[in-house]
Amino acid sequence: MADHLPLLQSMETIGSEIELAIFLKRLAKHFDFAGFMLVSIPVVTDESLLARIELSDLPDGFTETYDELGLLKNSQVFQMLRRSTIPVTLDTQTSNEMRPSGEAETAARFFAHYNITTVAFFPVHCPGGARAAFGFLGDRSQLSHAELGELGIFATHAYNIYSKLKNRRPDSEATLTMRELEALHWVANGKTSSEIASILSLSEHTVNTYINNAVRKLDCVNRTQLVAKALRLHLIS
């Protein structure tokens, strides 16, 4: 773990979810992954991955498109995570072949579009018993046993930090204004800032201001996390 020492030391100064997300982005890059997600493990009846996302730096539209294509139900990764507490690492081609034929082709095109060939998920648990997993996705070879163990250690420490940050939040989240909630509602429905501006009869600059205010108030790093967090807090439906 000697070459990971700077990363380990940087974990000691993390004081917010944004700082944690920045660290996780560095961690993903350090292990040659393109991005990460922290997700509450979906149950069998879930149809939306977006509602389960806690933190993520995946490309804009990734999770929304994943949900639109209905890829969660037959996901081999999440099926395995529901049954086991050990890390799951798969290449997307093999795992997609386990899907129904038509869906397998759709999933293959989806992951190819985002240049994702390998995924690795590490189950984590908070003291209250909730189950979640850190996922790392990108175009690289399968993790070695050493890398699997090392990244798993980072994931465990990162989730301990996340749990502490989450538990120290005040009971009531920063209040969003009515306009901010309106803008957030349309973001959740896939509208661009320009489209929202037209709908609400506002300038695009004003809409972006409302959205950026919501991102800041809810301590998020991007619009995808903002929508996921707002859904989790029942600010929108």
Secondary structure, 3 states (H helix, E strand, C coil): CHHHHHHHHHHHHCCCHHHHHHHHHHHHHHCCCCEEEEEECCCCCCCCCHHHEEEECCCCCHHHHHHHCCCCCCCHHHHHHHHCCCCEEEEHHHHHCCCCHHHHHHHHHHHHHCCCCEEEEEEEECCCCCEEEEEEEECCCCCCHHHHHHHHHHHHHHHHHHHHHHHCCCCCCCCCCHHHHHHHHHHHCCCCHHHHHHHHCCCHHHHHHHHHHHHHHCCCCCHHHHHHHHHHCCCCC
